[in-house]
Amino acid sequence: MKIVFAGTPDFAVAPLQNIIDNGFNVVGVITQTDKPQGRKGILTPPPVKVLAEQYQIPVLQPEKIREDVAAVNALGGDILVTCAYGQILTQAVLDSFPRGVWNIHAGLLPQYRGASPIQSCILNGETETGVSIMKTELGLDCGDVLCVEKTPIDEMETYGELSERLSRIGAELIVKALKMLETNEYTLTPQEESGVNVVRKINKEHAKIDFSKTQTEIVDLVRGMNPAPIAYTELHGNKINVYRAEKAVLTEEENEAAESAQMGEVLSDKPKRGVLVKCKDGAVKLTEVQAAGGKRISGGDFVNGRKAQRGQVFSC
């Protein structure tokens, strides 16, 4: 069984590595083109390409895969495994693989189809997610499911931390799936159309903190935006990135201050208490922040440097 693997970012590296480690015949890798990185714009290969070259696996980097089907066919694959590849596959591409195209999807289906299953489940306050191996069809994440591995989400787990875990889970699950496909011992489960939910791509515009929201909503936003695009707020017109936040338990004095405070108002000027900010149902503590041009520091250091003082108001 000859396998072609299509993937691009770090998330896809562990699955490809585990496929190789388990002795499967990877005859080619398809990935995105090299992109400029950093301030100097140095042309940098995708992580999946770097791994493929370590094993002398042929790499294909089409600008648009739909316009390079002949090159895809030339790889000679029986199966295509996709994982965060980043391009839409046409029917011509799907038809290039006689034993199907199988996607490692970092979410549960059909609840989390679309571009941001990991972030969206955190933003929605889910306590469970997982990885689904599905047969790719022309519609968006609508194919039959081959196998699923579920996992709980820790209440303080960030998007980056959960992504790393799901990548490792996906690495194990795709090997299990390939063994099923190799022996033709498997059953496909159609997705229930009644539960379909398509999640959008998350952009910086979605990352601004609204302190009129609840503690849970704000903490989940901060978790879901870390490490990118990073939740943020503003203080006196200055942008403040927020990397970590938690629900605050207020003292009696702070509760009294909160009663008359407006949403987004700082409730304490004591460094040991950190940055306590009024929200809909109490307050949140900003535990790791970064002012524009500065370093990431604790909320206590932010208060100690008098960058946040009692009575000041973060914009909602």
PLY file of the C-alpha trace (Angstrom):
ply
format ascii 1.0
element vertex 316
property float x
property float y
property float z
element edge 315
property int vertex1
property int vertex2
end_header
0.00 0.00 0.00
1.68 3.18 -1.22
0.87 6.27 0.83
1.05 9.94 -0.08
0.87 12.35 2.85
-0.44 15.92 2.49
0.17 18.30 5.39
1.91 21.54 6.24
2.28 22.82 9.85
3.79 21.42 13.03
0.48 19.71 13.82
1.01 17.36 10.87
4.59 16.37 11.75
3.83 13.79 14.46
1.32 11.89 12.27
3.77 11.69 9.36
6.59 10.64 11.69
4.48 7.87 13.20
3.42 6.59 9.79
7.10 6.37 8.81
8.10 4.81 12.14
5.50 2.07 11.69
7.01 0.99 8.40
4.37 2.19 5.97
5.54 2.95 2.44
5.34 6.75 2.07
6.03 7.44 -1.60
5.49 11.19 -1.54
4.60 14.25 0.50
2.48 17.18 -0.66
2.79 20.44 1.23
2.43 24.18 0.81
5.12 26.32 -0.79
8.00 27.77 1.24
6.98 31.07 2.87
8.94 34.14 4.06
9.30 34.13 7.85
10.43 36.70 10.41
11.39 40.31 10.01
13.96 39.51 7.36
11.48 37.48 5.34
13.72 34.43 5.09
12.16 31.79 2.84
11.30 28.89 5.16
10.07 25.40 4.27
6.96 23.99 5.99
7.70 21.66 8.93
6.31 18.66 7.03
8.73 19.27 4.16
11.66 19.39 6.58
10.70 15.98 7.99
10.11 14.44 4.55
13.53 15.53 3.32
15.15 13.85 6.34
13.84 10.55 4.95
14.50 11.39 1.28
10.79 11.28 0.52
9.83 13.13 -2.69
8.10 16.45 -1.93
5.52 18.18 -4.11
4.68 21.84 -3.42
2.03 23.01 -5.88
0.80 26.59 -5.70
-2.66 25.19 -6.46
-3.04 21.44 -6.23
-6.10 21.48 -8.48
-3.86 22.72 -11.31
-1.17 20.09 -10.79
-3.11 16.82 -10.78
-0.66 15.19 -13.20
2.16 15.66 -10.69
-0.03 14.21 -7.94
-0.75 11.17 -10.12
2.95 10.77 -10.83
3.60 10.08 -7.13
1.84 6.75 -7.65
0.00 6.61 -4.34
-2.80 4.20 -3.47
-3.94 6.26 -0.49
-3.71 9.96 0.37
-3.58 10.92 4.05
-4.28 14.61 4.69
-3.58 16.55 7.88
-3.87 20.35 8.03
-2.74 20.60 4.42
-4.38 23.95 3.72
-5.80 23.54 0.22
-9.17 22.33 -1.04
-9.03 19.06 -2.97
-10.95 18.67 -6.21
-12.64 15.52 -7.47
-9.74 15.00 -9.87
-7.34 14.85 -6.90
-9.63 12.49 -4.99
-9.84 10.24 -8.03
-6.04 9.97 -8.12
-6.08 7.58 -5.15
-7.81 4.23 -5.77
-8.00 3.38 -2.05
-9.31 6.75 -0.99
-8.33 10.02 0.65
-8.40 10.01 4.46
-8.24 13.09 6.64
-6.95 13.50 10.20
-9.50 15.98 11.58
-8.74 17.61 14.94
-12.30 17.61 16.21
-15.46 15.60 16.69
-17.81 15.31 13.73
-20.28 16.59 12.70
-20.26 19.10 15.58
-16.94 20.68 14.60
-16.53 20.74 10.86
-14.57 23.59 9.35
-11.45 25.67 9.81
-11.05 25.99 13.59
-12.21 22.87 15.44
-9.58 23.10 18.20
-10.00 26.79 18.97
-13.76 26.73 18.62
-14.29 23.90 21.10
-12.29 25.87 23.69
-14.14 29.12 22.91
-17.43 27.25 23.30
-16.44 25.89 26.70
-16.41 22.24 25.65
-15.00 19.72 28.11
-14.31 17.03 25.50
-12.89 16.89 21.99
-11.01 14.36 19.91
-9.55 13.33 16.57
-11.61 11.86 13.74
-10.26 9.92 10.76
-12.73 10.49 7.93
-12.98 9.65 4.26
-12.66 12.87 2.29
-15.44 13.84 -0.10
-16.07 17.07 -2.00
-18.18 18.65 0.75
-16.65 20.32 3.79
-15.65 17.61 6.32
-18.77 15.66 5.40
-17.30 12.22 4.69
-17.95 8.99 6.55
-15.95 8.47 9.75
-13.53 5.55 10.01
-12.49 5.92 13.66
-12.48 8.44 16.52
-10.40 8.99 19.64
-11.97 11.25 22.28
-10.12 13.16 25.00
-11.12 15.50 27.85
-10.10 19.15 27.75
-8.46 20.53 30.88
-10.21 23.66 32.14
-7.02 25.74 31.79
-5.63 24.09 28.64
-4.72 26.52 25.86
-5.20 26.17 22.12
-1.47 25.50 21.71
-1.36 22.87 24.44
-4.45 21.09 23.16
-3.12 21.19 19.59
0.05 19.39 20.68
-1.97 16.68 22.42
-4.33 16.21 19.50
-1.39 15.96 17.12
-0.01 13.07 19.18
-3.44 11.44 19.36
-3.83 11.84 15.60
-0.42 10.25 15.08
-1.51 7.09 16.89
-4.98 7.04 15.39
-3.88 7.32 11.75
-1.61 4.30 12.16
-4.56 2.36 13.60
-6.66 3.52 10.63
-4.04 2.56 8.04
-3.82 -0.93 9.50
-7.59 -1.25 9.12
-7.42 -0.04 5.52
-4.52 -2.36 4.75
-6.51 -5.40 5.82
-9.90 -4.11 4.59
-11.29 -4.77 8.07
-13.24 -1.64 8.89
-16.69 -0.08 8.99
-17.52 3.49 7.99
-20.01 5.53 10.00
-21.99 8.24 8.18
-22.19 11.58 9.95
-25.55 12.62 11.35
-26.69 15.65 9.36
-28.86 16.85 12.25
-25.77 17.73 14.30
-23.78 19.61 11.67
-21.94 22.73 12.82
-19.34 24.50 10.68
-16.80 26.61 12.56
-15.19 29.65 10.96
-11.56 30.61 10.71
-10.41 32.56 13.79
-8.85 35.96 13.09
-7.36 38.76 15.20
-10.69 40.58 15.04
-12.21 37.80 17.17
-9.52 38.08 19.86
-10.49 41.33 21.63
-11.66 40.78 25.18
-15.14 42.00 26.05
-15.27 42.51 29.81
-19.07 42.64 29.74
-18.89 38.87 29.24
-18.77 36.30 32.05
-15.64 34.98 33.77
-15.92 31.70 31.90
-16.35 33.35 28.50
-13.32 35.61 29.02
-11.04 32.86 30.34
-12.07 30.58 27.47
-11.35 33.36 24.96
-7.84 33.84 26.38
-7.20 30.08 26.30
-8.56 29.73 22.78
-6.38 32.53 21.39
-3.08 31.34 22.90
-0.59 31.11 21.15
-2.30 32.84 18.21
-3.77 35.26 17.45
-3.56 36.19 21.20
-6.38 37.79 23.16
-5.97 41.49 23.76
-7.49 44.55 25.36
-6.59 48.26 25.56
-5.70 50.53 28.44
-5.61 54.27 27.73
-5.34 53.49 24.05
-2.39 51.12 24.51
-2.76 47.54 23.36
-2.24 44.85 26.00
-1.89 41.19 24.95
-3.28 38.67 27.43
-1.72 35.19 27.42
-3.24 33.76 30.58
-6.29 34.57 32.70
-8.32 32.88 35.42
-11.50 33.37 37.35
-10.90 35.67 40.32
-12.07 35.05 43.86
-12.49 38.51 45.38
-11.85 39.70 48.92
-14.57 41.58 50.78
-12.89 44.89 49.91
-12.65 43.94 46.25
-16.28 42.84 46.18
-17.31 46.23 47.53
-15.24 47.92 44.82
-16.82 45.68 42.19
-20.35 46.73 43.14
-19.84 50.27 41.88
-17.21 49.52 39.21
-17.87 49.56 35.50
-17.09 46.65 33.22
-13.35 46.44 32.56
-12.37 48.43 35.66
-9.29 47.43 37.66
-10.34 46.48 41.21
-7.02 46.28 43.04
-3.69 48.08 43.10
-1.88 45.38 45.13
0.81 43.51 43.12
0.25 40.28 45.07
-3.38 40.28 43.87
-2.43 40.87 40.24
-4.63 42.50 37.61
-8.24 42.02 38.76
-10.76 43.26 36.21
-14.52 43.66 36.66
-16.67 41.52 34.36
-20.32 40.48 34.12
-20.37 38.00 36.99
-17.47 39.14 39.14
-13.90 39.57 37.98
-11.12 37.90 36.05
-7.45 37.90 36.94
-5.05 38.60 34.07
-2.08 36.44 35.07
0.25 36.86 32.07
0.25 39.99 29.92
2.38 41.96 27.49
2.28 45.67 26.74
3.14 46.81 23.23
6.89 46.62 22.75
7.40 44.93 26.11
8.04 41.45 27.45
5.53 38.95 28.70
5.20 39.46 32.46
2.99 38.35 35.31
-0.07 40.33 36.26
1.59 41.19 39.58
4.60 42.70 37.83
2.23 44.63 35.56
0.58 46.20 38.62
3.93 46.69 40.37
5.17 48.69 37.39
2.05 50.85 37.73
0.92 49.96 34.25
-2.48 49.03 35.72
-3.92 50.90 38.69
-7.16 50.66 40.64
-9.96 52.58 38.95
-8.45 52.45 35.48
-10.64 50.85 32.82
-9.73 48.37 30.11
-11.76 48.93 26.97
-14.51 46.39 26.23
0 1
1 2
2 3
3 4
4 5
5 6
6 7
7 8
8 9
9 10
10 11
11 12
12 13
13 14
14 15
15 16
16 17
17 18
18 19
19 20
20 21
21 22
22 23
23 24
24 25
25 26
26 27
27 28
28 29
29 30
30 31
31 32
32 33
33 34
34 35
35 36
36 37
37 38
38 39
39 40
40 41
41 42
42 43
43 44
44 45
45 46
46 47
47 48
48 49
49 50
50 51
51 52
52 53
53 54
54 55
55 56
56 57
57 58
58 59
59 60
60 61
61 62
62 63
63 64
64 65
65 66
66 67
67 68
68 69
69 70
70 71
71 72
72 73
73 74
74 75
75 76
76 77
77 78
78 79
79 80
80 81
81 82
82 83
83 84
84 85
85 86
86 87
87 88
88 89
89 90
90 91
91 92
92 93
93 94
94 95
95 96
96 97
97 98
98 99
99 100
100 101
101 102
102 103
103 104
104 105
105 106
106 107
107 108
108 109
109 110
110 111
111 112
112 113
113 114
114 115
115 116
116 117
117 118
118 119
119 120
120 121
121 122
122 123
123 124
124 125
125 126
126 127
127 128
128 129
129 130
130 131
131 132
132 133
133 134
134 135
135 136
136 137
137 138
138 139
139 140
140 141
141 142
142 143
143 144
144 145
145 146
146 147
147 148
148 149
149 150
150 151
151 152
152 153
153 154
154 155
155 156
156 157
157 158
158 159
159 160
160 161
161 162
162 163
163 164
164 165
165 166
166 167
167 168
168 169
169 170
170 171
171 172
172 173
173 174
174 175
175 176
176 177
177 178
178 179
179 180
180 181
181 182
182 183
183 184
184 185
185 186
186 187
187 188
188 189
189 190
190 191
191 192
192 193
193 194
194 195
195 196
196 197
197 198
198 199
199 200
200 201
201 202
202 203
203 204
204 205
205 206
206 207
207 208
208 209
209 210
210 211
211 212
212 213
213 214
214 215
215 216
216 217
217 218
218 219
219 220
220 221
221 222
222 223
223 224
224 225
225 226
226 227
227 228
228 229
229 230
230 231
231 232
232 233
233 234
234 235
235 236
236 237
237 238
238 239
239 240
240 241
241 242
242 243
243 244
244 245
245 246
246 247
247 248
248 249
249 250
250 251
251 252
252 253
253 254
254 255
255 256
256 257
257 258
258 259
259 260
260 261
261 262
262 263
263 264
264 265
265 266
266 267
267 268
268 269
269 270
270 271
271 272
272 273
273 274
274 275
275 276
276 277
277 278
278 279
279 280
280 281
281 282
282 283
283 284
284 285
285 286
286 287
287 288
288 289
289 290
290 291
291 292
292 293
293 294
294 295
295 296
296 297
297 298
298 299
299 300
300 301
301 302
302 303
303 304
304 305
305 306
306 307
307 308
308 309
309 310
310 311
311 312
312 313
313 314
314 315
